[in-house]
């Protein structure tokens, strides 16, 4: 239970507190005394889209390419199931495998990396929504805290 709280509820609670309480509280301080990056009230939608969506996705995509190269090109231990990994889970659970059978022409490592990317994309968009909506953030944090107690 403590591990689940540590990896699910505590980071979300801390991020919520920093975003909605600490950052607004420090706005009156000079920039060099602020501990967290200030919110830019004059930022345009284009700036926000670039900073909150495109840049993180590009960074993640670079990581994903490296992850794919290391695990599926430079070594075959993951692809040959010699190591316990999320790829092994993804390809050996029948219910998961059935959901991606329509992508059969693609090699399974590519399907796995695509699924990994779309999983990240959906969760990242959810995080951006929570960054902009206090009540959604509070509700999600409450659900994560409640859920973490039963893991």
Backbone as a printed PyTorch tensor [residue, N CA C, xyz], in Angstrom:
tensor([[[  0.8170,  -1.1900,   0.0000],
         [  0.0000,   0.0000,   0.0000],
         [  0.8660,   1.2610,   0.0000]],

        [[  1.9410,   1.2690,   0.7840],
         [  2.7780,   2.4640,   0.8370],
         [  3.4670,   2.7280,  -0.4950]],

        [[  3.8460,   1.6630,  -1.1980],
         [  4.4600,   1.8550,  -2.5120],
         [  3.4690,   2.4830,  -3.4670]],

        [[  2.2340,   2.0100,  -3.4630],
         [  1.2190,   2.5680,  -4.3510],
         [  0.9750,   4.0410,  -4.0430]],

        [[  0.9270,   4.3820,  -2.7660],
         [  0.7670,   5.7910,  -2.3950],
         [  1.9600,   6.6140,  -2.8680]],

        [[  3.1520,   6.0630,  -2.7120],
         [  4.3570,   6.8050,  -3.0690],
         [  4.4700,   7.0510,  -4.5650]],

        [[  4.0070,   6.1130,  -5.3860],
         [  4.1770,   6.3080,  -6.8280],
         [  2.9450,   6.8700,  -7.5200]],

        [[  1.7950,   6.8660,  -6.8680],
         [  0.5840,   7.3870,  -7.5110],
         [  0.0560,   8.6550,  -6.8450]],

        [[ -0.2270,   8.5880,  -5.5800],
         [ -0.9280,   9.6870,  -4.9110],
         [ -0.0150,  10.8410,  -4.5090]],

        [[  1.1410,  10.5460,  -3.9720],
         [  1.9990,  11.6160,  -3.4660],
         [  2.4920,  12.5450,  -4.5800]],

        [[  3.0120,  12.0320,  -5.7070],
         [  3.4240,  12.9720,  -6.7690],
         [  2.2760,  13.8300,  -7.2830]],

        [[  1.1000,  13.2400,  -7.4270],
         [ -0.0250,  14.0190,  -7.9330],
         [ -0.4460,  15.0840,  -6.9240]],

        [[ -0.4610,  14.7320,  -5.6560],
         [ -0.8290,  15.6990,  -4.6270],
         [  0.1880,  16.8450,  -4.5670]],

        [[  1.4660,  16.5140,  -4.6570],
         [  2.4970,  17.5550,  -4.6490],
         [  2.3810,  18.4700,  -5.8630]],

        [[  2.1810,  17.8830,  -7.0380],
         [  2.0430,  18.7060,  -8.2510],
         [  0.8180,  19.6050,  -8.1670]],

        [[ -0.2780,  19.0690,  -7.6360],
         [ -1.4840,  19.8830,  -7.4950],
         [ -1.2250,  21.0580,  -6.5470]],

        [[ -0.5580,  20.7780,  -5.4460],
         [ -0.2800,  21.8380,  -4.4790],
         [  0.6320,  22.9020,  -5.0820]],

        [[  1.6710,  22.4750,  -5.7710],
         [  2.5880,  23.4500,  -6.3900],
         [  1.8490,  24.3040,  -7.4060]],

        [[  1.0510,  23.6680,  -8.2700],
         [  0.3770,  24.4050,  -9.3490],
         [ -0.6660,  25.3810,  -8.8170]],

        [[ -1.4930,  24.9450,  -7.8770],
         [ -2.6460,  25.7590,  -7.4820],
         [ -2.4210,  26.6020,  -6.2390]],

        [[ -1.3860,  26.3050,  -5.4530],
         [ -1.1680,  27.0750,  -4.2280],
         [  0.1970,  27.7650,  -4.1970]],

        [[  1.2790,  27.0210,  -4.4190],
         [  2.6170,  27.5980,  -4.2920],
         [  2.9150,  28.6150,  -5.3850]],

        [[  2.6660,  28.2670,  -6.6350],
         [  2.9790,  29.1840,  -7.7400],
         [  2.2000,  30.4940,  -7.6240]],

        [[  0.8920,  30.4800,  -7.3720],
         [  0.1990,  31.7650,  -7.2000],
         [  0.6720,  32.5530,  -5.9710]],

        [[  1.0700,  31.8560,  -4.8940],
         [  1.5400,  32.5340,  -3.6860],
         [  2.8540,  33.2650,  -3.9000]],

        [[  3.6850,  32.7740,  -4.7950],
         [  5.0030,  33.3740,  -4.9860],
         [  5.0100,  34.4640,  -6.0560]],

        [[  3.8860,  34.7650,  -6.6720],
         [  3.8480,  35.7360,  -7.7670],
         [  4.2980,  37.1340,  -7.3500]],

        [[  4.1140,  37.4890,  -6.0940],
         [  4.5110,  38.8290,  -5.6470],
         [  6.0200,  38.9520,  -5.4210]],

        [[  6.7330,  37.8310,  -5.3800],
         [  8.1790,  37.8540,  -5.1400],
         [  8.9380,  38.2230,  -6.4100]],

        [[ 10.1400,  38.7960,  -6.2650],
         [ 10.9810,  39.0180,  -7.4470],
         [ 11.3210,  37.6680,  -8.0930]],

        [[ 11.5610,  37.6710,  -9.3820],
         [ 11.7790,  36.4380, -10.1320],
         [ 12.9080,  35.5840,  -9.5540]],

        [[ 13.9900,  36.2030,  -9.0810],
         [ 15.1170,  35.4270,  -8.5510],
         [ 14.7930,  34.7640,  -7.2110]],

        [[ 13.7400,  35.1830,  -6.5320],
         [ 13.3490,  34.5710,  -5.2620],
         [ 12.2680,  33.5080,  -5.4260]],

        [[ 11.6820,  33.4070,  -6.5880],
         [ 10.6380,  32.4070,  -6.8110],
         [ 11.2760,  31.0280,  -6.9650]],

        [[ 10.6580,  30.0340,  -6.3510],
         [ 11.2070,  28.6850,  -6.3830],
         [ 10.7240,  27.8790,  -7.5830]],

        [[  9.5900,  28.2290,  -8.1450],
         [  9.0310,  27.5140,  -9.2900],
         [  8.7870,  28.4960, -10.4220]],

        [[  8.7520,  27.9930, -11.6330],
         [  8.5300,  28.8500, -12.7990],
         [  7.1750,  29.5340, -12.6740]],

        [[  7.1350,  30.8350, -12.9060],
         [  5.8530,  31.5440, -12.7960],
         [  4.9380,  31.2080, -13.9680]],

        [[  3.6480,  31.3240, -13.7280],
         [  2.6800,  31.1620, -14.8060],
         [  2.7380,  32.4160, -15.6660]],

        [[  2.7030,  32.2370, -16.9600],
         [  2.7860,  33.3850, -17.8700],
         [  1.3730,  33.8250, -18.2480]],

        [[  0.8720,  34.8940, -17.6310],
         [ -0.5050,  35.3140, -17.9180],
         [ -0.6850,  35.8720, -19.3230]],

        [[  0.4040,  36.2880, -19.9540],
         [  0.2950,  36.8630, -21.2950],
         [  0.6180,  35.8540, -22.3890]],

        [[  0.8000,  34.5940, -22.0380],
         [  1.1410,  33.5750, -23.0350],
         [ -0.0250,  33.3730, -23.9960]],

        [[  0.3020,  33.2280, -25.2630],
         [ -0.7330,  32.9780, -26.2730],
         [ -1.0380,  31.4870, -26.3110]],

        [[ -2.1160,  31.1240, -26.9940],
         [ -2.4560,  29.7080, -27.1320],
         [ -1.3510,  28.9640, -27.8650]],

        [[ -0.7340,  29.6320, -28.8490],
         [  0.3680,  29.0060, -29.5810],
         [  1.5520,  28.7110, -28.6780]],

        [[  1.8840,  29.6640, -27.7930],
         [  2.9760,  29.4460, -26.8410],
         [  2.6500,  28.2950, -25.9000]],

        [[  1.4250,  28.2840, -25.4040],
         [  1.0280,  27.2270, -24.4770],
         [  1.0160,  25.8700, -25.1710]],

        [[  0.5400,  25.8300, -26.4080],
         [  0.5290,  24.5720, -27.1500],
         [  1.9550,  24.0580, -27.3390]],

        [[  2.8510,  24.9550, -27.6750],
         [  4.2490,  24.5550, -27.8610],
         [  4.8670,  24.0930, -26.5470]],

        [[  4.6910,  24.8700, -25.4850],
         [  5.3390,  24.5570, -24.2100],
         [  4.7280,  23.3710, -23.4790]],

        [[  3.4180,  23.2080, -23.5630],
         [  2.7600,  22.1570, -22.7830],
         [  2.4550,  20.8890, -23.5730]],

        [[  2.4320,  20.9760, -24.9010],
         [  2.1070,  19.7860, -25.6930],
         [  3.2560,  19.3660, -26.6110]],

        [[  3.6530,  20.2400, -27.5150],
         [  4.6130,  19.8360, -28.5480],
         [  6.0000,  19.5180, -27.9960]],

        [[  6.5510,  20.3840, -27.1610],
         [  7.8870,  20.1200, -26.6120],
         [  7.9340,  18.8360, -25.7850]],

        [[  6.9930,  18.5920, -24.8650],
         [  7.0260,  17.3230, -24.1310],
         [  6.8560,  16.1020, -25.0390]],

        [[  6.0330,  16.2290, -26.0760],
         [  5.8480,  15.1010, -26.9930],
         [  7.1320,  14.8400, -27.7790]],

        [[  7.8210,  15.8910, -28.2050],
         [  9.0930,  15.7040, -28.9130],
         [ 10.1420,  15.0600, -28.0060]],

        [[ 10.2060,  15.4990, -26.7660],
         [ 11.1500,  14.8990, -25.8160],
         [ 10.8050,  13.4310, -25.5950]],

        [[  9.5210,  13.1350, -25.4150],
         [  9.1010,  11.7490, -25.2230],
         [  9.4150,  10.9130, -26.4580]],

        [[  9.1780,  11.4740, -27.6590],
         [  9.4340,  10.7390, -28.8900],
         [ 10.9230,  10.4040, -29.0190]],

        [[ 11.7930,  11.3310, -28.6490],
         [ 13.2400,  11.0510, -28.6600],
         [ 13.5640,   9.9110, -27.6970]],

        [[ 12.9650,   9.9420, -26.5130],
         [ 13.1720,   8.8600, -25.5530],
         [ 12.6540,   7.5430, -26.1210]],

        [[ 11.4860,   7.5660, -26.7580],
         [ 10.8810,   6.3500, -27.2990],
         [ 11.7510,   5.7360, -28.3930]],

        [[ 12.3360,   6.5680, -29.2330],
         [ 13.2330,   6.0600, -30.2800],
         [ 14.4370,   5.3690, -29.6340]],

        [[ 15.0380,   6.0170, -28.6470],
         [ 16.1570,   5.4000, -27.9390],
         [ 15.7580,   4.1080, -27.2490]],

        [[ 14.5980,   4.1100, -26.6110],
         [ 14.0760,   2.9190, -25.9340],
         [ 13.8860,   1.7800, -26.9310]],

        [[ 13.3020,   2.0900, -28.0790],
         [ 13.0870,   1.0730, -29.1100],
         [ 14.3960,   0.5350, -29.6600]],

        [[ 15.3560,   1.4230, -29.9020],
         [ 16.6500,   0.9780, -30.4180],
         [ 17.3650,   0.0780, -29.4170]],

        [[ 17.4120,   0.4990, -28.1700],
         [ 18.1150,  -0.2830, -27.1490],
         [ 17.4450,  -1.6360, -26.9270]],

        [[ 16.1250,  -1.6750, -26.8530],
         [ 15.4340,  -2.9160, -26.5080],
         [ 15.1480,  -3.8470, -27.6740]],

        [[ 15.0740,  -3.3140, -28.8950],
         [ 14.6650,  -4.1780, -30.0080],
         [ 15.6750,  -4.2480, -31.1480]],

        [[ 16.6210,  -3.3310, -31.2180],
         [ 17.6060,  -3.3610, -32.3000],
         [ 18.9720,  -3.8020, -31.7740]],

        [[ 19.4700,  -3.1300, -30.7300],
         [ 20.8050,  -3.4260, -30.2270],
         [ 20.8570,  -4.7170, -29.4160]],

        [[ 19.7530,  -5.1140, -28.8520],
         [ 19.6970,  -6.3640, -28.0940],
         [ 18.3730,  -7.0490, -28.3870]],

        [[ 18.3610,  -8.3590, -28.3010],
         [ 17.1210,  -9.0900, -28.5700],
         [ 16.5770,  -9.7490, -27.3090]],

        [[ 17.1490,  -9.4420, -26.1630],
         [ 16.7230, -10.0980, -24.9210],
         [ 15.2840,  -9.7620, -24.5580]],

        [[ 14.8460,  -8.5360, -24.8330],
         [ 13.4610,  -8.1550, -24.5390],
         [ 12.5240,  -8.8030, -25.5490]],

        [[ 12.8500,  -8.7070, -26.8260],
         [ 11.9980,  -9.2720, -27.8750],
         [ 11.9110, -10.7900, -27.7890]],

        [[ 12.9500, -11.4430, -27.2700],
         [ 12.9450, -12.9050, -27.1330],
         [ 12.4260, -13.3610, -25.7730]],

        [[ 11.8860, -12.4480, -24.9900],
         [ 11.2910, -12.7300, -23.6800],
         [ 12.2870, -13.2710, -22.6610]],

        [[ 13.5620, -12.9500, -22.8180],
         [ 14.5590, -13.3750, -21.8360],
         [ 14.5250, -12.4910, -20.5930]],

        [[ 13.9400, -11.3090, -20.7310],
         [ 13.8370, -10.3780, -19.6040],
         [ 12.3660, -10.0850, -19.3380]],

        [[ 12.0340,  -9.9240, -18.0770],
         [ 10.6700,  -9.5450, -17.7200],
         [ 10.4970,  -8.0600, -18.0350]],

        [[  9.5090,  -7.7340, -18.8590],
         [  9.3340,  -6.3440, -19.2770],
         [  7.8730,  -6.0820, -19.6080]],

        [[  7.5510,  -4.8160, -19.8250],
         [  6.1840,  -4.4770, -20.2270],
         [  5.8920,  -5.0030, -21.6310]],

        [[  6.9260,  -5.1680, -22.4520],
         [  6.7290,  -5.7670, -23.7810],
         [  6.2500,  -7.2090, -23.6410]],

        [[  6.8420,  -7.9490, -22.7210],
         [  6.4300,  -9.3390, -22.4880],
         [  4.9800,  -9.3820, -22.0240]],

        [[  4.6140,  -8.4960, -21.1180],
         [  3.2280,  -8.4290, -20.6510],
         [  2.2930,  -8.0870, -21.7990]],

        [[  2.6620,  -7.1100, -22.6010],
         [  1.8430,  -6.6470, -23.7250],
         [  1.5990,  -7.7550, -24.7410]],

        [[  2.5990,  -8.5800, -24.9930],
         [  2.4680,  -9.5880, -26.0490],
         [  2.0050, -10.9460, -25.5650]],

        [[  2.0160, -11.2060, -24.2750],
         [  1.6320, -12.5400, -23.7980],
         [  0.2520, -12.5920, -23.1550]],

        [[ -0.3530, -11.4770, -22.8560],
         [ -1.7110, -11.4820, -22.3090],
         [ -2.6890, -11.5310, -23.4840]],

        [[ -3.4950, -12.5970, -23.5810],
         [ -4.3670, -12.7720, -24.7500],
         [ -5.3240, -11.6040, -24.9970]],

        [[ -5.8920, -11.0310, -23.9450],
         [ -6.8530,  -9.9400, -24.1510],
         [ -6.1800,  -8.7030, -24.7540]],

        [[ -4.9510,  -8.4270, -24.3470],
         [ -4.2170,  -7.3090, -24.9460],
         [ -3.8290,  -7.6210, -26.3880]],

        [[ -3.4090,  -8.8370, -26.6090],
         [ -2.9680,  -9.2220, -27.9520],
         [ -4.1240,  -9.1550, -28.9500]],

        [[ -5.3290,  -9.5440, -28.5240],
         [ -6.4950,  -9.5050, -29.4200],
         [ -6.8180,  -8.0820, -29.8480]],

        [[ -6.5790,  -7.1220, -28.9670],
         [ -6.9040,  -5.7280, -29.2760],
         [ -6.0030,  -5.1350, -30.3500]],

        [[ -4.8580,  -5.7320, -30.5820],
         [ -3.9390,  -5.1900, -31.5870],
         [ -3.7630,  -6.1160, -32.7900]],

        [[ -4.5870,  -7.1340, -32.9040],
         [ -4.4330,  -8.0730, -34.0190],
         [ -4.7000,  -7.4400, -35.3690]],

        [[ -5.4930,  -6.3680, -35.4200],
         [ -5.7620,  -5.7210, -36.7030],
         [ -4.4990,  -5.0500, -37.2610]],

        [[ -3.4760,  -4.9060, -36.4510],
         [ -2.2050,  -4.3280, -36.8930],
         [ -1.1770,  -5.4080, -37.2420]],

        [[ -1.6700,  -6.6010, -37.5750],
         [ -0.7980,  -7.7520, -37.7960],
         [  0.3250,  -7.5240, -38.8180]],

        [[  0.1040,  -6.7220, -39.8850],
         [  1.2180,  -6.5300, -40.8290],
         [  2.4480,  -5.8620, -40.2040]],

        [[  2.2510,  -5.1140, -39.1260],
         [  3.3780,  -4.4520, -38.4590],
         [  4.0590,  -5.4120, -37.4910]],

        [[  5.3760,  -5.3300, -37.3490],
         [  6.0550,  -6.1500, -36.3370],
         [  5.5640,  -5.7790, -34.9330]],

        [[  5.4910,  -6.7610, -34.0610],
         [  4.9620,  -6.5400, -32.7150],
         [  5.7480,  -5.4860, -31.9250]],

        [[  7.0800,  -5.3790, -32.0460],
         [  7.7590,  -4.2840, -31.3330],
         [  7.2740,  -2.9000, -31.7780]],

        [[  6.9610,  -2.7260, -33.0590],
         [  6.4490,  -1.4390, -33.5460],
         [  5.0550,  -1.1890, -32.9710]],

        [[  4.2210,  -2.2240, -32.9310],
         [  2.8750,  -2.0930, -32.3500],
         [  2.9910,  -1.7170, -30.8760]],

        [[  3.9200,  -2.3550, -30.1590],
         [  4.1350,  -2.0440, -28.7470],
         [  4.5570,  -0.5860, -28.5640]],

        [[  5.4970,  -0.1230, -29.3780],
         [  5.9650,   1.2630, -29.2640],
         [  4.8640,   2.2540, -29.6300]],

        [[  4.0330,   1.9250, -30.6240],
         [  2.8970,   2.7910, -30.9700],
         [  1.8910,   2.8530, -29.8240]],

        [[  1.5980,   1.6950, -29.2180],
         [  0.6710,   1.6670, -28.0820],
         [  1.2410,   2.4850, -26.9230]],

        [[  2.5300,   2.3510, -26.6920],
         [  3.2060,   3.1110, -25.6400],
         [  3.0750,   4.6110, -25.9080]],

        [[  3.2590,   5.0240, -27.1670],
         [  3.1630,   6.4310, -27.5330],
         [  1.7410,   6.9600, -27.3380]],

        [[  0.7340,   6.2060, -27.7840],
         [ -0.6440,   6.6750, -27.6380],
         [ -1.0760,   6.7020, -26.1750]],

        [[ -0.5910,   5.7680, -25.3780],
         [ -0.8500,   5.7810, -23.9390],
         [ -0.2920,   7.0660, -23.3230]],

        [[  0.9500,   7.3990, -23.6720],
         [  1.5610,   8.6330, -23.1880],
         [  0.7760,   9.8510, -23.6540]],

        [[  0.3850,   9.8700, -24.9310],
         [ -0.3120,  11.0210, -25.5000],
         [ -1.6270,  11.2950, -24.7730]],

        [[ -2.4100,  10.2460, -24.5330],
         [ -3.6900,  10.4110, -23.8390],
         [ -3.4660,  10.9060, -22.4130]],

        [[ -2.5260,  10.3060, -21.7070],
         [ -2.2770,  10.7270, -20.3250],
         [ -1.6790,  12.1250, -20.2580]],

        [[ -0.8840,  12.4900, -21.2360],
         [ -0.3220,  13.8420, -21.2510],
         [ -1.4210,  14.8810, -21.4880]],

        [[ -2.3420,  14.5880, -22.3990],
         [ -3.4530,  15.5240, -22.6290],
         [ -4.3050,  15.6550, -21.3700]],

        [[ -4.5110,  14.5610, -20.6580],
         [ -5.2510,  14.5800, -19.3930],
         [ -4.5270,  15.4760, -18.3820]],

        [[ -3.2050,  15.3670, -18.3210],
         [ -2.4260,  16.1950, -17.3950],
         [ -2.5350,  17.6790, -17.7450]],

        [[ -2.5320,  18.0010, -19.0280],
         [ -2.6670,  19.4030, -19.4380],
         [ -4.0440,  19.9360, -19.0510]],

        [[ -5.0780,  19.1120, -19.2020],
         [ -6.4190,  19.5300, -18.7690],
         [ -6.4410,  19.8080, -17.2680]],

        [[ -5.8040,  18.9430, -16.4920],
         [ -5.7700,  19.1480, -15.0430],
         [ -4.9450,  20.3770, -14.6700]],

        [[ -3.9460,  20.7080, -15.4730],
         [ -3.1370,  21.8970, -15.2210],
         [ -3.9800,  23.1610, -15.3480]],

        [[ -5.0000,  23.1210, -16.1800],
         [ -5.8120,  24.3090, -16.4380],
         [ -7.1500,  24.3340, -15.7080]],

        [[ -7.5300,  23.2390, -15.0480],
         [ -8.8340,  23.1970, -14.3970],
         [ -8.6730,  22.7280, -12.9550]],

        [[ -8.8800,  23.6190, -12.0210],
         [ -8.6930,  23.3080, -10.6050],
         [ -9.6050,  22.1700, -10.1430]],

        [[-10.8770,  22.2140, -10.4920],
         [-11.8310,  21.2160, -10.0040],
         [-11.5570,  19.8340, -10.5890]],

        [[-11.1700,  19.7720, -11.8390],
         [-10.7840,  18.4950, -12.4420],
         [ -9.5360,  17.9520, -11.7550]],

        [[ -8.6100,  18.8230, -11.4310],
         [ -7.3950,  18.4200, -10.7430],
         [ -7.7060,  17.8750,  -9.3520]],

        [[ -8.5720,  18.5410,  -8.6270],
         [ -8.9500,  18.0790,  -7.2850],
         [ -9.6660,  16.7330,  -7.3680]],

        [[-10.5800,  16.5890,  -8.3140],
         [-11.3170,  15.3290,  -8.4670],
         [-10.3700,  14.1840,  -8.8190]],

        [[ -9.4690,  14.4210,  -9.7570],
         [ -8.5190,  13.3740, -10.1450],
         [ -7.6020,  13.0140,  -8.9830]],

        [[ -7.1620,  14.0050,  -8.2470],
         [ -6.2990,  13.7560,  -7.0950],
         [ -7.0350,  12.9310,  -6.0340]],

        [[ -8.2930,  13.2400,  -5.8060],
         [ -9.0910,  12.4730,  -4.8390],
         [ -9.2430,  11.0240,  -5.2900]],

        [[ -9.5010,  10.8180,  -6.5660],
         [ -9.6400,   9.4540,  -7.0960],
         [ -8.3220,   8.7010,  -6.9510]],

        [[ -7.1960,   9.3340,  -7.3080],
         [ -5.8930,   8.6740,  -7.1990],
         [ -5.5850,   8.3250,  -5.7460]],

        [[ -5.8560,   9.2330,  -4.8190],
         [ -5.5940,   8.9590,  -3.4040],
         [ -6.4580,   7.8060,  -2.9030]],

        [[ -7.7350,   7.8380,  -3.2330],
         [ -8.6540,   6.7780,  -2.8170],
         [ -8.2270,   5.4410,  -3.4110]],

        [[ -7.9190,   5.4440,  -4.7010],
         [ -7.5350,   4.2270,  -5.4050],
         [ -6.2300,   3.6600,  -4.8550]],

        [[ -5.2920,   4.5310,  -4.4870],
         [ -3.9890,   4.0810,  -4.0070],
         [ -4.0870,   3.3040,  -2.7000]],

        [[ -5.0830,   3.5970,  -1.8980],
         [ -5.2330,   2.8730,  -0.6360],
         [ -5.5940,   1.4140,  -0.8530]],

        [[ -6.1680,   1.0750,  -1.9870],
         [ -6.6180,  -0.2920,  -2.2360],
         [ -5.6700,  -1.0730,  -3.1350]],

        [[ -4.5380,  -0.5060,  -3.4520],
         [ -3.5610,  -1.2070,  -4.3000],
         [ -2.5800,  -1.9710,  -3.4590]]])
